[in-house]
Amino acid sequence: MIQRDACLARDRDDPLAFARERFELPAGVIYLDGNSLGALPKSVRPRIDDVIAREWGGDLIASWNKAGWYTAPGRAGAKLARLLGAKPGEVTVTDSISVNLFKLLVAAARMRPGRREILAEAGNFPSDNHIVESAARMLGLAARFVPAGEIAAAVTEETAVATLSHVNYRTAAMQDMAAVTAAIHAAGALAIWDLAHSSGAVELDLDGSGADFAVGCGYKYLNGGPGSPSHVFVAERHQAAFDQPLQGWFGHADPFRFDDGFARAPGIRAALCSTPPMLSLLAFEAALEAFDGVEMREVAAKGRALCDLFIALTDERLARFGVTLATPREAARRGSHVSLRHPEAFGIVRALIARGIVGDFRAPDAMRFGFAPLYIRFADIYDAVLAMEEVIGTQAWRDLAPVEAGAVT
Ligand SMILES: Cc1ncc(COP(=O)(O)O)c(C=O)c1O
């Protein structure tokens, strides 16, 4: 049996232990939902206080230049690029994942005229596929959905663009980006990767994998705060031809000339549309300081070790209650969260939250636990699984006031 002391020893030896000090974490809470909304980095509060008091409150409009607001999307993107295995000029921070996916789908389809379809994954995050359907309808293309993991086998010379998640939001299954991208390219199509559950959690090599385009999330493992803007990657080799549909003044080569006609900005700036939500963008930029001096190789290795421990403890203590694993066992094939299944998943998650252990529920029977490697400890996992053993063993959800099943948290 795995002992708590052994987990404490692993925390003492953890080379990333210092990073936890970079977060404000509520006392008495084990927060296993950083894959949905990341914790608050200590760097954010003073930065936003300063933005409000000095940059907005004092310097007002001058801050667009004086405080570098205007260049903040590209600056944050350049800082983030290291974590994605991209060049600084290939990433910017703007809009939401869904909006950026729409831009990328249309831009990619415009680069493959004459092809007939957009290929996507059934069971991907619903918003992605809502966007796929609408973009396809608008472009006069078919939207074809195949099961996750089958894109490489399904892509044909009819496919203009294929879009897929690197780490599946439900199961945490991780795809081989280089191999799938190569298969998509072999059919002459382009690849758009959704990195929502990858950026800041697993090691990425967008350039080395040959990725064409990608979108990622600011508010999950990158800890940018609720509604934090998303990031967009456009490979350097595609930037000259990158003709995205939301052509607005922030993507203009010279927006302050106020020309009637549109002249596309060079480089990654062409992915922008309009005035950024500056407080959120600057909070995101400040949040990235939590990764200063941290290598994604170390982050990914700790994420794998945390998930391995959680799975081993689940086998030891929860399997006898009928809890099953919905995530691949093999560490190389998963991201940094683990999904478990149980018919009482909703009640279990509620009872855990009542005990200060925060995971989330995804209908109909899945419990997701995210292990953000910067601030989760091995002992947290031990304590969480023991609490779950007690919750299931005593059917503790029966003591809770009834509510409608839905997303918990
Ligand atoms: C995989 C995935 N794609 C897309 C989204 C939607 O993101 P947004 O609300 O920024 O459009 C999410 C949100 O959680 C997600 O997990």
The ligand as an SDF file (V2000), in Angstrom:
LIG
                    3D

 16 16  0  0  0  0  0  0  0  0999 V2000
  -10.7660   21.6750  -25.5070 C   0  0  0  0  0  0  0  0  0  0  0  0
  -11.4840   22.9790  -25.4000 C   0  0  0  0  0  0  0  0  0  0  0  0
  -11.7190   23.6840  -26.5320 N   0  0  0  0  0  0  0  0  0  0  0  0
  -12.3930   24.8530  -26.4890 C   0  0  0  0  0  0  0  0  0  0  0  0
  -12.8550   25.3710  -25.3040 C   0  0  0  0  0  0  0  0  0  0  0  0
  -13.6460   26.6440  -25.3390 C   0  0  0  0  0  0  0  0  0  0  0  0
  -12.8880   27.7330  -24.9910 O   0  0  0  0  0  0  0  0  0  0  0  0
  -13.4310   29.2310  -25.1680 P   0  0  0  0  0  0  0  0  0  0  0  0
  -14.5140   29.4230  -24.1640 O   0  0  0  0  0  0  0  0  0  0  0  0
  -12.2080   30.0660  -24.8740 O   0  0  0  0  0  0  0  0  0  0  0  0
  -13.9110   29.4080  -26.5530 O   0  0  0  0  0  0  0  0  0  0  0  0
  -12.6030   24.6970  -24.1020 C   0  0  0  0  0  0  0  0  0  0  0  0
  -13.0720   25.2460  -22.8130 C   0  0  0  0  0  0  0  0  0  0  0  0
  -12.9320   24.6870  -21.7640 O   0  0  0  0  0  0  0  0  0  0  0  0
  -11.9090   23.4580  -24.1680 C   0  0  0  0  0  0  0  0  0  0  0  0
  -11.6770   22.7480  -23.0550 O   0  0  0  0  0  0  0  0  0  0  0  0
  1  2  1  0
  2  3  1  0
  2 15  2  0
  3  4  2  0
  4  5  1  0
  5  6  1  0
  5 12  2  0
  6  7  1  0
  7  8  1  0
  8  9  2  0
  8 10  1  0
  8 11  1  0
 12 13  1  0
 12 15  1  0
 13 14  2  0
 15 16  1  0
M  END
$$$$
